């Protein structure tokens, strides 16, 4: 993935252990380890917020975009969108507030 997490660099700069960060942020050591090693596929904004508060940094200090081809496991992965770039029908209905077939509007 061309988005890299630079948590290890921030920990060294702050002279903080991963265990100490886990205690401060309230995230398990296992989940922080996944994030640190670059194996995470996503991060919640609430987690990013907690990390930035604990490390006294900005999101851009933790995340960096490195141009290049996507990782091999991502080349085949879909982000939930169809080939034409449109959302699957179920998602489109939920997002647009469309009623499901067979449902009546209110009593």
C-alpha positions in Angstrom: 0.0 0.0 0.0 1.5 3.4 -0.9 0.3 4.8 2.5 2.9 4.1 5.1 2.6 4.4 8.9 5.6 5.9 10.5 4.7 5.0 14.1 8.2 3.5 14.8 9.8 6.9 13.9 7.5 8.8 16.2 8.1 6.4 19.1 11.9 6.8 18.7 11.6 10.6 18.5 9.4 10.7 21.6 11.5 8.1 23.5 8.3 6.1 24.1 7.8 2.3 24.0 4.9 0.7 22.2 3.6 -0.6 25.5 3.6 2.9 27.0 1.7 4.2 23.9 -0.8 1.4 24.1 -1.5 2.3 27.8 -1.9 6.0 26.9 -4.1 5.5 23.9 -6.2 2.6 25.1 -5.4 0.4 22.1 -4.2 -3.2 22.5 -0.5 -3.8 22.1 -1.3 -6.3 19.3 -3.3 -3.7 17.3 -0.5 -1.1 17.7 2.0 -3.7 16.6 0.0 -4.4 13.4 -0.1 -0.7 12.7 3.6 -0.2 13.4 4.6 -3.1 11.1 2.5 -1.8 8.2 0.1 -4.7 8.2 -3.0 -2.6 9.1 -5.5 -2.1 6.2 -7.3 0.7 7.9 -7.3 3.0 10.9 -10.2 4.7 12.6 -10.2 8.4 13.0 -10.7 8.0 16.7 -7.6 5.9 16.9 -5.6 8.4 14.8 -6.9 11.2 17.0 -5.8 9.3 20.2 -2.4 8.6 18.7 -1.8 12.2 17.7 -2.8 13.4 21.2 -0.5 10.9 22.9 2.4 11.6 20.6 1.7 15.4 20.3 1.8 15.2 16.5 -0.3 15.7 13.4 -1.8 12.9 11.3 0.7 13.8 8.5 3.6 13.0 11.0 2.2 9.4 11.3 1.0 8.7 7.8 2.9 9.3 4.5 2.1 8.6 0.9 4.8 6.9 -1.1 3.9 6.8 -4.8 4.3 3.5 -6.5 2.4 0.5 -7.6 -0.1 -0.9 -5.0 1.0 -4.0 -3.0 0.2 -7.3 -4.8 -2.6 -8.2 -2.4 -4.3 -4.9 -3.1 -4.2 -5.1 -6.9 -7.0 -7.6 -6.8 -8.8 -6.2 -3.8 -11.9 -4.0 -4.2 -12.8 -1.1 -2.0 -16.4 -1.9 -2.3 -17.0 -0.2 -5.6 -17.9 -1.9 -8.8 -15.7 -1.7 -11.9 -17.4 1.3 -13.3 -16.9 3.2 -10.1 -20.5 3.0 -8.9 -21.5 1.7 -5.5 -23.3 -1.7 -5.2 -27.1 -1.4 -5.2 -27.6 -2.0 -1.5 -25.0 0.6 -0.5 -26.5 3.1 -3.0 -30.0 2.6 -1.5 -28.7 3.1 2.1 -26.6 6.2 1.2 -29.3 7.8 -0.9 -32.1 6.8 1.5 -34.0 4.9 -1.1 -36.6 2.5 0.2 -36.1 -1.2 -0.1 -38.5 -3.0 -2.4 -41.6 -4.2 -0.5 -41.3 -1.7 2.3 -44.1 0.8 2.8 -43.6 4.4 3.7 -44.7 5.0 7.3 -48.0 3.9 8.9 
